[in-house]
Amino acid sequence: METTLPRPTVVNPGFAAGLSLPTPRRPKKVPDNPIPAPETPEIPPVPDLTKLTPQRPSRRILSQDDLDRFTSSPTYSLVLSFIFHISEACTNQAIPRDISNRSSLIESLQNVLASIDKLVDENPPLDQGPSRFGNPAFRDFIDILVSSSGSIHQQLGLPDEKWKDEISIYLENAFGSRSRIDYGSGHELNFMMWLLCLNRLCLIQQSDLADVGLIIVPRYIRLLRKIQSSYYLEPAGSHGVWGLDDYHFLPFLFGASQLLNHPYIRPLAIHNDLTLEEEGEKYMYLDMVRYTMETKTVKGLKWTQPMLDDISGAKNWGKVENGMRRMFVKEVLGKLPVMQHFLFGSLVPAADGMSKEADIDAAMSAEATNENAHGHVHNPDTWGDCCGIKIPSIIAATHEARKHGMDGGLRRVPFD
């Protein structure tokens, strides 16, 4: 009869010493947000243009009270509806390779952006040595854009030429600040308001929204990259767009919609270089990640775009898209430093009781007595988030490093 010896007890020395056993490392998870994502309002019917008088768009948001009036107004719902409808039109669709045989309006919009692209070629940057701050030639580009705006808009077939001056202001402000030589989400919003005006003028139809999101917006982003690379536009703020990108926001919203039900690309795929390379041309979200990684001197999303790194832990693109909607409402339309620059006219009307341009001009004049004036109003209890600290263009830092054969590795962004 065999005798089974008892198995010896293995004592973990750490456990015996009163130490807890190590816990296996698990992937970082993004907690569920209890706040519901903003819904998409219905696009209101186009206004009766015979009852509207064109006016030069002006700033009307001076205080938090003005912002509160705006966010409670029909114009707020109009802006939200237009942008969210474009996002929804991009759902489950890749950027088309063949962009021919589109509506005449989409072709005209492409021609407008091509005309502006040509203006960049005709106004090369000035030689400013190794400086990474904005190139003064950008101001010449903006001046020529403004003077050419009339002829550029003739390509669109406006229902009445009297609207040309009103809608031109939005396009002229969609490529950056002439005075600061910077660019941010407020300028991006101006481009969307230019498109919204074309919708109010019955030029952009609801059937065009998918092409607007998948053809016109990516073309605009490519043009801005050329402008940013040529003139070293600085980010409009000291911290980029909340860790997403130094300049843009909406491509992440539209891009998340594109990937909403993708069969194999998951949010975590932004860490896969092969996926970014193979799919970046089709999906805006991936393209933005790919491009921003190419233009950073420091490698690794957790260092350069920490929020993108966190978002990649989401279970699916639906959570990402909902988060982008919340962020757009809170961090763009709900932020006074951004919305102080928003322009209201007759097609994008201000709410009753909001400040007038004269009030803002008076506040600016008072602030202009300070040698550090920013040219607009800041809350007294903030650092002025719309301006932040003047910092050099990260694109400029990368380009200058490559000129000297220093691409790659960990380096400081030089402040000259």
FENQUIKA-V877376 format. One record per residue. N is the residue number from 1. RES is the residue in three letters. PHI is phi in whole degrees, 0 to 359 (none if undefined). PSI is psi as a letter, one per 20 degrees, with the letter a starting at -180 (NA if undefined). NEAR is the number of other ideal C-beta (glycine too) atoms within 10 Angstrom. Layout:
# FENQUIKA-V877376
n | res | phi | psi | near
N | RES | PHI | PSI | NEAR
N | RES | PHI | PSI | NEAR
This chain:
# FENQUIKA-V877376
n | res | phi | psi | near
1 | MET | none | p | 2
2 | GLU | 281 | q | 4
3 | THR | 253 | p | 4
4 | THR | 273 | o | 5
5 | LEU | 283 | q | 6
6 | PRO | 296 | q | 5
7 | ARG | 292 | p | 6
8 | PRO | 296 | q | 6
9 | THR | 278 | p | 5
10 | VAL | 265 | p | 5
11 | VAL | 262 | p | 8
12 | ASN | 287 | o | 9
13 | PRO | 300 | h | 7
14 | GLY | 291 | g | 11
15 | PHE | 296 | g | 10
16 | ALA | 297 | h | 8
17 | ALA | 277 | j | 7
18 | GLY | 90 | j | 6
19 | LEU | 267 | q | 10
20 | SER | 282 | q | 7
21 | LEU | 291 | q | 8
22 | PRO | 295 | q | 7
23 | THR | 268 | p | 6
24 | PRO | 302 | q | 5
25 | ARG | 288 | p | 6
26 | ARG | 242 | q | 6
27 | PRO | 300 | q | 7
28 | LYS | 292 | p | 9
29 | LYS | 250 | q | 10
30 | VAL | 272 | p | 15
31 | PRO | 295 | q | 6
32 | ASP | 294 | p | 9
33 | ASN | 269 | p | 11
34 | PRO | 288 | i | 5
35 | ILE | 281 | p | 10
36 | PRO | 295 | q | 9
37 | ALA | 290 | q | 16
38 | PRO | 300 | p | 15
39 | GLU | 278 | r | 9
40 | THR | 265 | o | 15
41 | PRO | 292 | q | 16
42 | GLU | 292 | q | 8
43 | ILE | 289 | p | 16
44 | PRO | 293 | q | 13
45 | PRO | 298 | q | 6
46 | VAL | 295 | q | 12
47 | PRO | 287 | r | 14
48 | ASP | 282 | o | 7
49 | LEU | 295 | h | 17
50 | THR | 290 | i | 6
51 | LYS | 260 | j | 7
52 | LEU | 250 | q | 15
53 | THR | 248 | p | 9
54 | PRO | 302 | q | 17
55 | GLN | 215 | q | 13
56 | ARG | 290 | p | 12
57 | PRO | 299 | q | 25
58 | SER | 219 | r | 15
59 | ARG | 282 | p | 23
60 | ARG | 229 | i | 24
61 | ILE | 254 | o | 25
62 | LEU | 251 | h | 21
63 | SER | 228 | r | 17
64 | GLN | 297 | h | 10
65 | ASP | 297 | g | 12
66 | ASP | 299 | g | 23
67 | LEU | 295 | g | 21
68 | ASP | 296 | h | 15
69 | ARG | 296 | h | 20
70 | PHE | 295 | g | 21
71 | THR | 290 | i | 17
72 | SER | 255 | j | 11
73 | SER | 261 | r | 18
74 | PRO | 299 | h | 11
75 | THR | 295 | h | 20
76 | TYR | 300 | g | 18
77 | SER | 296 | h | 15
78 | LEU | 296 | g | 19
79 | VAL | 298 | g | 22
80 | LEU | 298 | g | 19
81 | SER | 297 | g | 17
82 | PHE | 298 | g | 24
83 | ILE | 289 | g | 24
84 | PHE | 291 | h | 21
85 | HIS | 293 | h | 19
86 | ILE | 297 | g | 27
87 | SER | 300 | g | 24
88 | GLU | 295 | h | 16
89 | ALA | 292 | h | 19
90 | CYS | 273 | i | 26
91 | THR | 303 | p | 17
92 | ASN | 62 | k | 11
93 | GLN | 238 | p | 16
94 | ALA | 273 | q | 15
95 | ILE | 296 | p | 20
96 | PRO | 290 | q | 14
97 | ARG | 286 | g | 7
98 | ASP | 266 | o | 6
99 | ILE | 252 | j | 16
100 | SER | 273 | r | 7
101 | ASN | 57 | k | 7
102 | ARG | 263 | r | 17
103 | SER | 297 | q | 14
104 | SER | 299 | h | 10
105 | LEU | 292 | g | 18
106 | ILE | 296 | g | 18
107 | GLU | 296 | h | 16
108 | SER | 294 | g | 17
109 | LEU | 296 | h | 26
110 | GLN | 297 | h | 18
111 | ASN | 293 | h | 13
112 | VAL | 299 | g | 21
113 | LEU | 292 | h | 17
114 | ALA | 294 | h | 12
115 | SER | 296 | g | 14
116 | ILE | 290 | h | 22
117 | ASP | 302 | g | 14
118 | LYS | 294 | h | 11
119 | LEU | 297 | h | 17
120 | VAL | 297 | g | 21
121 | ASP | 297 | h | 9
122 | GLU | 279 | i | 9
123 | ASN | 231 | m | 19
124 | PRO | 294 | q | 13
125 | PRO | 294 | q | 17
126 | LEU | 282 | q | 11
127 | ASP | 283 | o | 8
128 | GLN | 240 | k | 15
129 | GLY | 67 | b | 6
130 | PRO | 276 | j | 11
131 | SER | 298 | p | 15
132 | ARG | 259 | j | 23
133 | PHE | 274 | r | 18
134 | GLY | 306 | q | 25
135 | ASN | 275 | p | 22
136 | PRO | 300 | h | 12
137 | ALA | 297 | i | 19
138 | PHE | 299 | h | 27
139 | ARG | 295 | h | 16
140 | ASP | 295 | g | 18
141 | PHE | 300 | g | 23
142 | ILE | 295 | g | 22
143 | ASP | 299 | g | 13
144 | ILE | 290 | h | 15
145 | LEU | 300 | g | 21
146 | VAL | 297 | g | 15
147 | SER | 291 | h | 9
148 | SER | 266 | i | 16
149 | SER | 301 | h | 19
150 | GLY | 299 | g | 12
151 | SER | 292 | h | 9
152 | ILE | 297 | g | 19
153 | HIS | 284 | i | 21
154 | GLN | 295 | h | 13
155 | GLN | 287 | i | 15
156 | LEU | 268 | i | 20
157 | GLY | 68 | l | 11
158 | LEU | 301 | q | 15
159 | PRO | 295 | h | 11
160 | ASP | 206 | p | 10
161 | GLU | 297 | i | 11
162 | LYS | 295 | i | 11
163 | TRP | 274 | i | 23
164 | LYS | 300 | g | 16
165 | ASP | 295 | h | 16
166 | GLU | 293 | g | 21
167 | ILE | 283 | h | 27
168 | SER | 298 | h | 21
169 | ILE | 301 | h | 20
170 | TYR | 294 | g | 23
171 | LEU | 292 | h | 22
172 | GLU | 296 | h | 18
173 | ASN | 262 | j | 22
174 | ALA | 267 | j | 23
175 | PHE | 238 | j | 26
176 | GLY | 126 | r | 26
177 | SER | 273 | p | 23
178 | ARG | 296 | h | 17
179 | SER | 285 | g | 10
180 | ARG | 267 | i | 18
181 | ILE | 54 | l | 20
182 | ASP | 224 | r | 26
183 | TYR | 211 | q | 26
184 | GLY | 204 | a | 28
185 | SER | 295 | h | 24
186 | GLY | 293 | h | 23
187 | HIS | 290 | h | 20
188 | GLU | 301 | g | 23
189 | LEU | 295 | h | 26
190 | ASN | 299 | h | 22
191 | PHE | 297 | g | 22
192 | MET | 293 | h | 19
193 | MET | 289 | h | 25
194 | TRP | 297 | g | 22
195 | LEU | 294 | h | 26
196 | LEU | 298 | g | 24
197 | CYS | 299 | h | 23
198 | LEU | 294 | h | 24
199 | ASN | 291 | g | 21
200 | ARG | 294 | h | 22
201 | LEU | 269 | j | 20
202 | CYS | 67 | k | 11
203 | LEU | 270 | g | 21
204 | ILE | 270 | o | 24
205 | GLN | 266 | r | 13
206 | GLN | 298 | h | 10
207 | SER | 290 | i | 9
208 | ASP | 270 | i | 22
209 | LEU | 296 | h | 21
210 | ALA | 296 | g | 18
211 | ASP | 291 | h | 23
212 | VAL | 299 | g | 25
213 | GLY | 287 | h | 28
214 | LEU | 261 | i | 22
215 | ILE | 240 | g | 19
216 | ILE | 287 | g | 24
217 | VAL | 297 | g | 24
218 | PRO | 300 | h | 19
219 | ARG | 294 | h | 18
220 | TYR | 296 | g | 25
221 | ILE | 297 | g | 20
222 | ARG | 297 | h | 14
223 | LEU | 295 | g | 18
224 | LEU | 295 | h | 20
225 | ARG | 297 | h | 15
226 | LYS | 294 | g | 14
227 | ILE | 294 | g | 21
228 | GLN | 297 | h | 25
229 | SER | 287 | h | 17
230 | SER | 284 | g | 18
231 | TYR | 252 | j | 29
232 | TYR | 52 | l | 26
233 | LEU | 301 | p | 28
234 | GLU | 276 | q | 28
235 | PRO | 296 | p | 21
236 | ALA | 280 | m | 26
237 | GLY | 137 | r | 24
238 | SER | 269 | i | 14
239 | HIS | 225 | k | 12
240 | GLY | 63 | a | 23
241 | VAL | 265 | m | 23
242 | TRP | 58 | k | 17
243 | GLY | 81 | j | 16
244 | LEU | 273 | g | 23
245 | ASP | 203 | q | 22
246 | ASP | 289 | h | 25
247 | TYR | 234 | g | 29
248 | HIS | 248 | q | 24
249 | PHE | 233 | g | 22
250 | LEU | 300 | h | 24
251 | PRO | 301 | h | 24
252 | PHE | 286 | h | 25
253 | LEU | 293 | g | 25
254 | PHE | 296 | h | 26
255 | GLY | 292 | h | 27
256 | ALA | 295 | h | 27
257 | SER | 295 | h | 26
258 | GLN | 304 | h | 27
259 | LEU | 264 | j | 27
260 | LEU | 309 | g | 17
261 | ASN | 237 | k | 10
262 | HIS | 295 | p | 16
263 | PRO | 292 | h | 4
264 | TYR | 220 | i | 7
265 | ILE | 277 | p | 19
266 | ARG | 249 | r | 16
267 | PRO | 307 | h | 20
268 | LEU | 293 | i | 14
269 | ALA | 293 | i | 19
270 | ILE | 292 | i | 22
271 | HIS | 267 | i | 15
272 | ASN | 259 | o | 14
273 | ASP | 300 | h | 10
274 | LEU | 294 | g | 8
275 | THR | 296 | g | 19
276 | LEU | 299 | g | 19
277 | GLU | 290 | g | 11
278 | GLU | 279 | h | 12
279 | GLU | 249 | i | 20
280 | GLY | 298 | h | 17
281 | GLU | 288 | i | 13
282 | LYS | 262 | h | 19
283 | TYR | 230 | p | 26
284 | MET | 299 | h | 27
285 | TYR | 301 | g | 28
286 | LEU | 293 | h | 23
287 | ASP | 295 | h | 20
288 | MET | 296 | g | 24
289 | VAL | 295 | g | 25
290 | ARG | 300 | g | 19
291 | TYR | 292 | g | 19
292 | THR | 293 | h | 21
293 | MET | 290 | h | 17
294 | GLU | 290 | h | 10
295 | THR | 258 | j | 20
296 | LYS | 255 | p | 19
297 | THR | 280 | i | 20
298 | VAL | 258 | p | 13
299 | LYS | 267 | q | 11
300 | GLY | 114 | o | 13
301 | LEU | 298 | h | 20
302 | LYS | 294 | i | 11
303 | TRP | 264 | h | 11
304 | THR | 266 | h | 20
305 | GLN | 228 | m | 25
306 | PRO | 300 | h | 14
307 | MET | 290 | h | 17
308 | LEU | 300 | g | 23
309 | ASP | 298 | g | 17
310 | ASP | 293 | g | 15
311 | ILE | 297 | h | 24
312 | SER | 297 | i | 21
313 | GLY | 276 | j | 14
314 | ALA | 294 | q | 20
315 | LYS | 293 | h | 13
316 | ASN | 206 | r | 13
317 | TRP | 287 | h | 23
318 | GLY | 298 | g | 15
319 | LYS | 293 | h | 18
320 | VAL | 294 | g | 24
321 | GLU | 296 | g | 24
322 | ASN | 297 | g | 18
323 | GLY | 295 | h | 20
324 | MET | 294 | h | 24
325 | ARG | 297 | g | 22
326 | ARG | 300 | g | 14
327 | MET | 293 | h | 19
328 | PHE | 297 | g | 22
329 | VAL | 294 | g | 17
330 | LYS | 277 | g | 13
331 | GLU | 265 | i | 15
332 | VAL | 249 | f | 23
333 | LEU | 291 | h | 19
334 | GLY | 259 | j | 16
335 | LYS | 252 | p | 15
336 | LEU | 301 | g | 19
337 | PRO | 301 | h | 21
338 | VAL | 278 | g | 22
339 | MET | 283 | i | 20
340 | GLN | 302 | h | 21
341 | HIS | 262 | i | 18
342 | PHE | 292 | q | 23
343 | LEU | 251 | p | 21
344 | PHE | 242 | p | 21
345 | GLY | 225 | b | 24
346 | SER | 271 | h | 19
347 | LEU | 278 | h | 25
348 | VAL | 238 | n | 21
349 | PRO | 282 | q | 17
350 | ALA | 280 | q | 23
351 | ALA | 279 | q | 18
352 | ASP | 298 | p | 7
353 | GLY | 88 | i | 10
354 | MET | 284 | q | 21
355 | SER | 300 | q | 19
356 | LYS | 258 | r | 13
357 | GLU | 303 | h | 15
358 | ALA | 298 | h | 9
359 | ASP | 295 | g | 16
360 | ILE | 291 | g | 20
361 | ASP | 299 | h | 12
362 | ALA | 294 | g | 14
363 | ALA | 295 | h | 16
364 | MET | 295 | g | 16
365 | SER | 296 | h | 10
366 | ALA | 294 | g | 11
367 | GLU | 286 | h | 15
368 | ALA | 295 | i | 11
369 | THR | 290 | i | 7
370 | ASN | 273 | p | 8
371 | GLU | 295 | i | 5
372 | ASN | 261 | k | 7
373 | ALA | 300 | q | 13
374 | HIS | 260 | i | 15
375 | GLY | 88 | j | 11
376 | HIS | 201 | r | 17
377 | VAL | 264 | p | 23
378 | HIS | 241 | q | 18
379 | ASN | 295 | q | 13
380 | PRO | 292 | i | 5
381 | ASP | 254 | k | 5
382 | THR | 231 | r | 10
383 | TRP | 275 | i | 13
384 | GLY | 82 | m | 16
385 | ASP | 298 | h | 16
386 | CYS | 289 | h | 25
387 | CYS | 257 | g | 20
388 | GLY | 60 | b | 18
389 | ILE | 265 | p | 10
390 | LYS | 296 | o | 12
391 | ILE | 232 | q | 19
392 | PRO | 288 | r | 19
393 | SER | 290 | p | 28
394 | ILE | 292 | h | 23
395 | ILE | 296 | g | 25
396 | ALA | 297 | g | 25
397 | ALA | 299 | g | 23
398 | THR | 293 | g | 20
399 | HIS | 297 | g | 15
400 | GLU | 293 | h | 19
401 | ALA | 295 | g | 18
402 | ARG | 293 | h | 12
403 | LYS | 300 | h | 10
404 | HIS | 255 | j | 8
405 | GLY | 66 | k | 6
406 | MET | 245 | k | 12
407 | ASP | 291 | p | 12
408 | GLY | 93 | q | 9
409 | GLY | 92 | r | 9
410 | LEU | 262 | o | 9
411 | ARG | 220 | q | 13
412 | ARG | 281 | q | 8
413 | VAL | 283 | o | 16
414 | PRO | 287 | p | 14
415 | PHE | 254 | o | 11
416 | ASP | 261 | NA | 9
